[in-house]
Amino acid sequence: MKIISIVSFLIPGLLLSQNTVPSDFKKIPDILDTAEYLYPFIVPDKDYGYWRVLTNDPDPEKAVIYESQMPDFMTINESLPERGFFQKCIGEKCFTYILACKKDRSVYFSNEQQLRDFIGTVDNLPEAILLVQTYGFKVDTSDKLGGSYKIEDKHIYLYASKSKGYPEMKESYFIKINRKTGKLESTSKGVYFKSENCNQPISQ
């Protein structure tokens, strides 16, 4: 029984150490693990005269995360949508949405699928990271198993992460993105990090 217990204790550690990332993958820069820094790199799939990324902050000035250059003599009738993408909580400053102007009409993008539609073809790494975030993946820049990439003509490949449980475990995923269609395929590469902290966070 003692031998079985020792083996059971060692196996998770052995499994963690077996994960590797191919040498031709580069580490994702630390700054790109924050969505707010990704929006300026979006090249919309369609031609919009103007667009902005906002949170549901009641202060109009604080609500703007990013905005493209507005043409002269353009007005926008703006109202707040009921929900958005990347919902963090319930209430103010809890979600993000995009307001765009196309042919003098306001168009909203207020859920994950609509954000994917707004991005369209995947032009660069920040767009690829935003895309995978709409499917619940995160970038972990502390480890290449959770934050590395390779870009080719037709595809972008990522190693991204998902967290779960207490103590926290981080699972590595290999992701293949079709740059033209935005179609995503993912494969689990197993757990690469397990926290030794067993304390569950206290709800505020």
N, C-alpha and C positions, 0 to 999 in steps of 0.2 A: 504493500500500500504506500509506503514511504517513497519507493522508486517512482510509482505512478504519479504521486503528488509532485515530486521534483520535476518530472518530465512535463507535466501539465503546466507547471510554473515557467519552464524554460521555453516551451514551444512558441508562445506569443512573441517573445523577444527575438527568437530565431526568424520567425516570419517577418517581423518588422525589418530586420537587417537584410533581407533578400531582395527588396525592391530597389530597382536601379532605373535611371533615366539615360537614354542614349546620349552619347557624347556630342551629337550635332544639335542638341536642344540647348537654347540659351535661357538663362534665368530671367524671369519677368521683373522689370525694374520695380523697386519698392513703391514708388509713387502711383503705379497703376493698379494698386489694390483698393483704391478709393474711387467710387463711381463718379464723384463730382469732377474728378480730373480727366475722365474719359469722354464726357460729352462734347468738348470742343473739337474732338477728332472725328465726330460723326460726319459722314458724307451722305446726306439723305438720298434715298433711292429715287425720289421724285424732285422736281424743281419747285421749291417754295420761295416766295418772295422774302419771307422772314420767318424765323422760328426761335423759340426760347424754351429752356428747361426750367421748371419751377417746382417748389414744394408748396404744400398747402399751409404756408405761414400767413397769418392774417395781415402782416405788414408787407405791402406790395414790393417795397425795396428789398427787404430781406428774403423774399420768396424766390427771387431770381438766382438761379445757379449759373446759367450761361445763356447768352443770347447772341444770335448772328447779327450782322450789320443791317439795320433797318433802312429800307429805301426812303427817299424823300416823299412826303405827302402820303403816308400810309397811316391809317387808323385801324385799331383792332378792338372789337367788342369782346371784352374778356369777362368770363365768369368762371367760378371754381367748380371743377368736376367733383363728383361724390367720392371717387376713389382714384388711385393711380397705381404705378408699378413700384416694386421694392417696398411694399408696405411694412413699416417697422413697428407701428403701434396704432392705437385708436385715438384720434384727436388731431390737434394742430401739429404741423411739422413732421407728419408721420408718413407721407408718401410723396412720390415725384410724378410729374406728368409733363408732356410736351404740348405746347400751343404753337401751331404753325399757321401761316397765312398763304393760301393758294387761290389765285384769281380773286383777290379781295374778299375771300371768305375764310373764317376761322375754322381750323380743323384741330381736334384734340386727339392725342395718343395717350391713353390713360390705363392701359394694362400691359402685361408682359408681351402678349401676342402683337399688340399694336406697336410696341417699341421695336419688335423684330421687323414688322412691316416698314416702319419708318427707316430703319437701318438698311434694309434690303440687301443688296450685295455687300459682302464683307470686304471692305477696302483695306483695312489695317488691323494691327494688333488691338488697339483700344476697342474697336467695334467688336472684335472677336470676344474680348473679355466681357463686354456688356451683354453680348448674346448668350454666353454660357451662364451669366448671372441670372438671366430670365428663366433658366431651367433649374435654379437652386444651387449652382456650383459657386465656389468662391476661389479667389486667388490667395494662396498662402506663400508669401515671398520669403518666409523663413526656411523653406525647403523646396528644392527643385521638383520633388514628387508632387507638390501642391501648387507650383508656380513656375512653369517653364514652357517654352514654345518653339515652334519651327514653322516658317512661312514658305510655302511653295506657290507656284502659279495658280493651281486649281484648288488647293486646300491650305488651311491653317490647322496645325496640330498643337494641342495644349495638354499639359498635365495640370489639372485643377483639383480642388478639394471639396469634401463635404464633411461636416462635423456632426457628431451625435453622441448622446448619452452622458452619464456622469459615473465615473470620471470621463472627461472628454476624450473622444477618439476621433482622429482625422483619417479619412479614407481617400486614397489617391485614385483619380480617374484619368484615363487616357481618352482624349476627345478629338474627333476628326470633324472639321467643319468644311462643307462645300462652300467655297467663296461666292459662287454665282447664285446659288439657291438659298444659302443660309442653313441648309439641312445639317443636323448635328447627330453624330453617333458617339456613344460613350461606352467605355469598358472599365470595370473596376479593376484596379491593380492592388487592392488590399489596403489594410490599415498600415500607416507609416508612422503614426504618433499616438501614444496613449498617455494621458496625464496621470500623475501619481496623486493628484489632489482629488479626494473623494467627496469633498464638501460641495453640496448643491447650492448654487447662488440663491440668496434670499430675495424674494420678490419685493419690489419697491411699491 
